[in-house]
């Protein structure tokens, strides 16, 4: 299983977490755990059985309305 840590800008509440989680799962993530930092940079730990490209992750987060600050593999 591939594990990726993603820093996300702009998340402020539980609804934000739910939206990002849904979009990442739609992109192929099988596990998503988000540490919400209101008004700061939140961190998502993503697991997937198939490799997720940086573009797929960035697009999924953008679809939810937020911005990827960094992706660490």
VENHUTA-V9507 format. One record per residue. N is the residue number from 1. RES is the residue in three letters. PHI is phi in whole degrees, -180 to 180 (999 if undefined). OMEGA is omega in degrees with one decimal (* if undefined). BURIAL is # if it has 9 or more other C-alpha atoms within 8 Angstrom, else .. Layout:
[[N & RES & PHI & OMEGA & BURIAL] [N & RES & PHI & OMEGA & BURIAL]]
This chain:
[[1 & UNK & 999 & 177.3 & .] [2 & UNK & -81 & 176.5 & .] [3 & UNK & -120 & -179.0 & #] [4 & UNK & -137 & 173.9 & #] [5 & UNK & -107 & -176.8 & #] [6 & UNK & -125 & 175.4 & #] [7 & UNK & -97 & -173.3 & #] [8 & UNK & -123 & -179.7 & #] [9 & UNK & -103 & 171.0 & #] [10 & UNK & 106 & -178.8 & #] [11 & UNK & -80 & -176.2 & #] [12 & UNK & -132 & -173.2 & #] [13 & UNK & -155 & 178.7 & .] [14 & UNK & -62 & 177.5 & .] [15 & UNK & -64 & 176.7 & .] [16 & UNK & -60 & 179.6 & #] [17 & UNK & -60 & -179.2 & #] [18 & UNK & -63 & -179.5 & .] [19 & UNK & -64 & 180.0 & #] [20 & UNK & -66 & 179.1 & #] [21 & UNK & -59 & -180.0 & #] [22 & UNK & -61 & -179.1 & .] [23 & UNK & -68 & 178.5 & #] [24 & UNK & -67 & 177.0 & #] [25 & UNK & -65 & 177.3 & #] [26 & UNK & -65 & 179.1 & .] [27 & UNK & -83 & 177.0 & #] [28 & UNK & 122 & 177.8 & #] [29 & UNK & -69 & 177.4 & #] [30 & UNK & -102 & 176.3 & #] [31 & UNK & -138 & 176.0 & #] [32 & UNK & -140 & 175.0 & #] [33 & UNK & -129 & -176.1 & .] [34 & UNK & -115 & 173.5 & #] [35 & UNK & -97 & -176.0 & .] [36 & UNK & -77 & 172.9 & #] [37 & UNK & -121 & -175.9 & #] [38 & UNK & -61 & 178.7 & #] [39 & UNK & 76 & 179.4 & .] [40 & UNK & -124 & 179.0 & .] [41 & UNK & -101 & 178.0 & #] [42 & UNK & -88 & -179.5 & #] [43 & UNK & -119 & 175.5 & #] [44 & UNK & -111 & 172.0 & #] [45 & UNK & -100 & -174.3 & #] [46 & UNK & -117 & 173.6 & #] [47 & UNK & -120 & 177.4 & #] [48 & UNK & -150 & 178.2 & #] [49 & UNK & -76 & 178.3 & .] [50 & UNK & -113 & 178.8 & .] [51 & UNK & -58 & 174.1 & .] [52 & UNK & -106 & 178.6 & #] [53 & UNK & -74 & 175.5 & .] [54 & UNK & -59 & -180.0 & .] [55 & UNK & -64 & 179.6 & .] [56 & UNK & -64 & 178.8 & #] [57 & UNK & -66 & -179.4 & #] [58 & UNK & -61 & 179.0 & #] [59 & UNK & -64 & -179.7 & .] [60 & UNK & -64 & 179.2 & #] [61 & UNK & -66 & 178.5 & #] [62 & UNK & -64 & 178.1 & #] [63 & UNK & -61 & 177.6 & .] [64 & UNK & -80 & 176.3 & #] [65 & UNK & 103 & -175.9 & .] [66 & UNK & -129 & -173.9 & #] [67 & UNK & -123 & 176.0 & #] [68 & UNK & -78 & 176.7 & #] [69 & UNK & -90 & 178.9 & #] [70 & UNK & -160 & 176.9 & .] [71 & UNK & -129 & 179.9 & #] [72 & UNK & -120 & -179.9 & .] [73 & UNK & -106 & * & .]]
